[in-house]
Amino acid sequence: MVITRPEMEIGRYHWMYRSSRPHRYHHVPALRGNVSPLGIQGCFECCIKCLGGVPYASLVATILCFSGVALFCGCGHVALTGTVSILEQHFSTTASDHALLSEVIQLMQYVIYGIASFFFLYGIILLAEGFYTTSAVKELHGEFKTTACGRCISGMFVFLTYVLGVAWLGVFGFSAVPVFMFYNIWSTCEVIKSLQINMTVPGDQICVDIRQYGIIPWNAVPGKACGPILENICNTNEFYMSYHLFIVACAGAGATVIALLIYMMATTYNYAVLKFKSREDCCTKF
C-alpha cells in the first residue's frame, strides 16, 4: 500500500494537534483579478471600480453649471424687481413712461424661470451621458457596443452644447450692462461725497441722467437725479442690494459659460472616440 502525499500531510496535522475530530478541507479558488480568496469582491475593490468610472469632467461641469444658473436666475430676478422700484420712485414717476420697460422686465423674469428649468434637466442629461460613456457601463452591465443611434445622440449633444455656449456668451455680456450702469451711479455718488468733504465744488451740479442709457424715454420726468437726491438714492437698500445682486448674477453667467466650455470638451471627446472607434468595443472615461 502506497501512501500519497496528501494523506501524509493529513496524518502530520493530526499528530501535531492531537485532535480526535476529523477536519474537512475545502478547495480555495485561485485569485482572479481583484477577487478575494472567498470569491467575493471586496468593498475596496468595488469603490475603486466605481470611482474609476466616474466622468469627473462632466461632474465638475454639472456642479458649476447648476451653481452658475442658480446665481444668475435667483439674483437676476430679485435685482430686476429692485431696478423697477428705483425707476418708479426716483427717475420716472409717470407710469406710462416706463410701461414698456416694466413689461420687458416681467418677460425677462418669466424667461429666467424657463432657463432655470431647462438647464436643470440639461445638466442631468449631460451628466448621465457622461456616465454611460465610461467603462463602468461595460463592467457593470456587460458588453457595451456603440450604435449609429448612440453616435447621433452624442453628436446632437455636441452641437447643442456649442450653441448654448455661444448663447451664454451673449447672456454674460448682456448681464454686464446693468453692472456698468449701477457702477456709474455709485461712482458718481462717491464723487459727491468726496466733494462735500473737501468743500470744493457744490454737489448739486453733479447729476446722473438715466435717460441716456435708453431704458426710459427722453420725455420721462424727472429722468435724472442730482446732488443730495442722488446721494440718497445710493444710500437706499434697494440700490445697494440691486447693485450687488447684478454683480453676483454676472458672475453666475460667467460660471455657466465656463461649465459649458467643459461640457464642450467632454462631449466632443466622447463623440470623437465613439466615432473613430465605432467598430470596437470602445468606451471613454471623460
ZAVOTOR-757020 format. One record per residue: y, x, z of N, C-alpha, C, CB in turn. Coordinates in steps of 0.05 Angstrom, whole numbers, plus 5000, padded with zeros to 4 digits. Each point is the difference from the previous one (the first is absolute). Glycine has a CB too. Example, Ala and Ser with C-alpha at 12.3 -4.5 7.8 and 13.67 -1.06 7.14 Angstrom:
2
488652645156502449825000502450185000497749625025/504450314961502450165001502249855014498750244957/
//
This chain:
286
497650175000502449835000502550185000497549635025/504250314955502550164997502349855013498250224957/503449915060502349875013502450074983497950035047/503549774945502450044984502450085018498249674966/503950425020502450095015501449775015500550364966/499849405022501349785015498549935026501749834958/495550185041498549945024500450225021496649764972/503750495019500550215019502749965014497250314972/504849615013502749955012499949785020502150164958/496449625036499849785019498550095025499949674962/498050495035498650105024501750185017495849974975/505850205012501850175016502149845014499250364967/501749425021502049825013498849885025502149904955/495550005044498749885024499550215021497849654971/501550595021499550215019502550085015496250164971/506149845015502550085013501149795019501050284960/498849475033501249795016498149855017503449974965/493950075032498049875017500449705001499750425027/500749464952500449715000497549874990505050054992/494349745022497649854993500649784979498150105045/504549834951500849794982500150124971502649755037/496150134945500150104973502849964988495149904994/505750294989502650004988499749944970501850335034/500149514956500049944972502450144986497849555010/501650564968502050154985500849844976498250445016/504449544979501049854977501250194981500949605028/498950334947501050164979503149994999495749934974/505650305026502950024999500850044971500350185047/501249644942500750034971501950244996499449514994/500550594983501750234993502949914997496250224977/505749965029502849944998500849974971500950245044/500649554951501049964973503049945001495549834985/506150365006502949965000501149995028499649764957/501850035049501349965026498449815018504450094979/493049885016498449815016498950145024498849744959/501250135063499050115025497050024999504049825025/494750334994497150025000498549745004500750455018/500649354993498749745004500349824975500950045049/500450064930500349854976502349815000495250044994/506549965027502349835003502550164998497449685028/504550234954502450154997501749985025499849924950/501350315058501650015025502849894996497350395014/504049575009502749894999502050194987499049745041/500650524965501850204988499850014970499650275042/497949724948499650014971501249754987495850265006/504049515007501249764989503050024999496249735017/505050385004502950035000501050194978500049915050/498650314947500750194979499749874973498650385028/499349474968499649864975502249804994495050065006/505849795014502149804996502750134995497549685029/503150534986502650144997500250144973500250065049/497550034941500050134974500649824977496850325019/502849424985500449814978502749855002495149954997/506650125023502549865003502050114979499249935050/502149894935502150094981502650055015497849744962/502650505048502350055017502749974986497150325025/503049754950502549964985500849714998499050414974/499049425019500649714999500649895028497049964960/501750145060500549905027502850075010495250055010/505750204985502750085007502149844984498350465011/501149504963501849844983500249715010499050304961/498849595047500149725010501649975025495549934979/504150265040501649995025502950034994496150185026/504650014957502850054993501249764984499050504999/499449384984500949774985500649765018497450174960/500749785058500449775019502550055017495049925001/505350325009502350065017502649984984497250315028/502949804948502449994984500849724992498950454984/499249395007500549734992500949835024496750044962/502050005061500849855024502950065008495250015015/505550254985502850075007501949894979498350425022/501149614953501849904979500449705002498650384970/499249475032500249715000501249895026496049994970/503150115053501049905025502950075005495550045018/505250224979502850085005501849904979498350415023/500849584952501749904978500749715004498050334970/500149515038500449715004502149955022495349914986/504550235036501949965022502850114992496250035034/503850204952502650124992501549824980498050465008/500649414974501349824981501249765015496850144964/501949765056501149785015502550095015495449805006/504650435005502450105013502350064981497150205034/502349884942502150054980501449744992497450394983/501149405013501249744994501849915022496049884972/503250165053501649925023502650165001495849885025/504150384969502550165000501949914978497450395019/501549564958501749914978501349735006497150254968/501549575043501149735005502150015022495649804987/504150385032501950005022502550174995496249945030/503650274953502250194998501150044972498050225039/500449744940500950074973500249764981498050445008/500649354997500149774983499749745016498150274962/504149625047500049775017499549744985503150245030/497249764944499549774984497150004990504949984986/493649815019497249994994499550024970499249735041/502550164943499650004971500250284988501749534998/499750655015500450274990497550175001504849975014/493649985006497550165003497549834998502550325029/497849454957497649824998497950134983502949605004/497950534974498050134982498650235015502849884960/498850285055498850225015498049895021504250274993/496449515020498149895020497449914987503949865027/496350034949497649914986498350254991502449594984/499050615007498550254992498650125024503350084963/498149945059498850125024497649835010504550205013/495849544986497849825008497650044981503349675019/497250364955497950054981498650275006502449734966/499250475041498950265006498249995025504050224979/496849625040498349975024497349884994504249965027/495849844954497449894992498450204984502149554999/499250624985498650214986498750205019503249944961/498250115061499050185020497449905012504650145011/495249594993497549895010497750054980502649645025/498050324949498050054980499150294998501949614975/500050575027499450294999498250075023504450104978/496249815046498350075023497249904996504049985030/495649774961497449894996498450154978501749555015/499750514963498750134978499050285007502949744969/498850415044499350285006497950015023504550154985/495449655032497949995020497349974986503149805033/496750024947497549974986499450244981500649505002/501450604985499650214981499250265015503449794969/497750265054499250245015497149985009504750055015/494449714994497249975007498250044976501349695037/499550204940498350034976499850294992501449544985/500850615015499950284992498350175020504549954978/495749985048498450145020497149944996503849985032/495549774962497249934994499050154975500749555022/501050464958499350144975499550305006502649674973/499050445045499550285007497450045015504950065002/494449755016497550035014497649974982502249815040/498050004941497749954983499750204977500549525012/501350674986499750224980499450265014503149774969/495850225055499250245014497050025001504149985028/495050254980497150045001498649855022500850454982/500849435037498849855021498749754989503550165032/497549734946498749764988497250074991504649834986/495150405001497450084991498150055023502150204959/498849935062498350075022499149755016502250455002/499649365000499449775018498849774985503850145028/496849834946499149764986498450074975504149775016/494750464984498250074978501550114976497049655015/501850344962501150124976502549854991495450154986/506650015006502649894992500750124974501449935048/498649914931500750094973502449854990495250114991/506450044994502549884989499349834976502750395017/499049404980499749824978502749984985496349745024/503650144952502549974985502049825015497450074958/501549725056501849825015501350155023497149614987/501350565027501250155022502150194991495749965024/503950174953502050194990502549854991496450314986/503349455003502349844992501649925024497549834960/501150095062501549925024501550245012496549655009/502350594991501350245010502550064982495650185019/504149794955502250054982502349805005496850194967/502549565039502049805005501650075026497149654977/501550455043501350085024501950234995496149845027/503150354956501750234994502649904986495950304995/503849524986502449904985501849845019497349994957/501549835059501649845018501450165021496849624992/501950595018501250175020502450164988495650035024/504150064951502250144987502449814997496750314976/502849445015502249814996501449945027497549804961/500950165060501249955026501550245011496349685009/502850564985501450245008502850014987495650245007/504549714967502650004986501849785011497850194959/501149585046501549775010501250065028497149694973/501350445044500950065027502150235000495649855017/504450314962502250204998502649854997496950344980/503149445003502449844998500749865025498949944953/499149965062500549875025501250195021496249684991/502850575008501150205019502950074993495450195005/505249834970502850044992501849775007498450304964/500649455032501549765006500549985030498149774959/499950305057500449985029502050205011495349845003/505350364982502150205009502849894996496850374989/503649424994502749904995501249885025498749914953/500049915062501349905025500450225020497949564992/500450645009500450225018502650154994495050055006/505549994968502550124991502449845007497550214963/502449535034502249825006500650005030498849714961/499150265055500550005029500950285010496549645005/502650564982500950275008503050044994495450184992/505549724986502850014994501749855020498950054952/500249725056501549845020499950155027498849574976/498950535031499850155026501850255000495349825006/504650334972501750244999503049945001496350224974/504549555014502849925001500849935029499749834953/498550045061500549945028500350255017497549574995/500950634999500250265014502750134994495050054999/506049924977502650124993502249865016498350114954/501549625048502049855015499950095029499549614969/498250435043499850085028501350285004495849735005/503650454976501250275002503050004997495850194982/505349635001502949984997501349895025499449944951/499249875062501149895025500150215022498349554987/499750635013500050205021502150214995495149935006/505350154969501950214993502949894997496350254977/504049495020502649874998501650114976500049925050/498650114928501350114976501049784981497250415004/500949434986500649794980499049745012499750324961/501949465036499049745010497549914986504749885011/493450015005497549924988500149754984497950215038/504449654963500249754984500150054970502449805039/498350444953500150074972497350064987504650175009/493349855008497350064990498449754999500250475019/498849464957498649754996497450054985504449754999/493950055003497549994984500049744985497450295033/502649724940499949774983497249964990504850064986/493849745025497249954994499749894972499149925048/503149984940499949894973499550214979503049645015/497650604990499750214980497050074995504550185014/493849735004497150044996498849794983499850225044/501649574950499049794982498249795012500450344966/499449665060498249815013501449735005497550385021/505249624980501549755002502250014979499049955050/502049824940502050004979502750115010497649614979/504250455002502650125007501849795012499550324963/500049435033501749795012499149925028501049844955/497050305056499149945027502150085021495250074985/505149775035502050045021498650045027503449714974/497350505041502150204995499050224981501949905044/495550154955498850204982500250295010501349704964/500450365055500250275011500749985030501550184955/498150055058500650025028501450275005496049705013/506150295004501650245005500350055030502449934956/498050325050500750095027498349895022504550024983/496749865038498549905023497849804993504050085027/496649754952498049804992497550134990503749684988/496750534996497750154989498550145023502450064956/499150055063498750135023498449815017503850335000/497249425003498549805014497449924986504349835019/495950174954497549944985497950225005502749764965/498250495035498150225004498849995028502550274967/498949625052499049995028498249765006504250235013/495549594968498249775004497150084999503549704981/494850155033497150064999498849944973499849905048/501349914938498949934973500450234981501049525008/501350604992500550234982498250245008504749854993/495150205033498450235009497049964993503350075038/495749694967497249954994499449994970499749745042/502150134943499649994971500050284987502149545000/499850625009500250274989497550165005504949995007/494150015017497650165007497549884988502350155042/497649594956497749874988499850064970500249645035/502150374952499950084972499150284996503749684991/497050505027499050274999497050015003504350175019/494649685001497150005004498649874976500849975050/500449824939498849874976499950204977501749555015/500450604981500050214979497950215005504949924993/494850165032497850195006497349884995503050215035/496649544972497549864994499449994970500649735042/501450224942499650004971499250284990503449634995/497850585017499250274992497250065008504750145005/494549775019497250045009498049864981501650055048/499249714943498349864981499750144974501449575021/500850554969499950164976498050245003504849874989/495350265034498250235005497149905001503650245025/496049534987497349885002498949944972501049815045/500750084938499249934973499450264983502649585003/498950635003499450254986497250115008504950104999/494549875027497350095009497949824987501950175044/498649574955498249814986499650084971501449645031/500750444956499850094972498150234997504749844992/495650365025498250234998497149925006503850305014/495849535006497349935008498749834978501350015048/500149794942498849834979499650154974502149605022/499850574971499750164975497650195002504949974992/494750155031497850185004497349854998502950305029/497049474985497549844999499449914972500949855046/501150064939499649914973499150224982503449645007/497850604996499350234983497150085004504850155002/494349865024497350075005498049794989501550265041/499249494963498249794990500049994970501049745041/501250344946500149994971498550234988504449785004/496150465005498950244987497150065009504650184996/494549705026497350035008498649735002501350425025/499349404957498849735002497150004994504449824986/494550395001497250014994498350105023501250064952/500250045068498650115023500249815024500950474984/497449585036500249845024502350125017495049884999/507450064993502450145010501549835020500350264957/500749865064501849875018501950205012496649655010/505650275000502150185009500449985030502249964956/499450225054500850005029503050015003495650235012/505849634972502950005001501049725005500350404970/
//
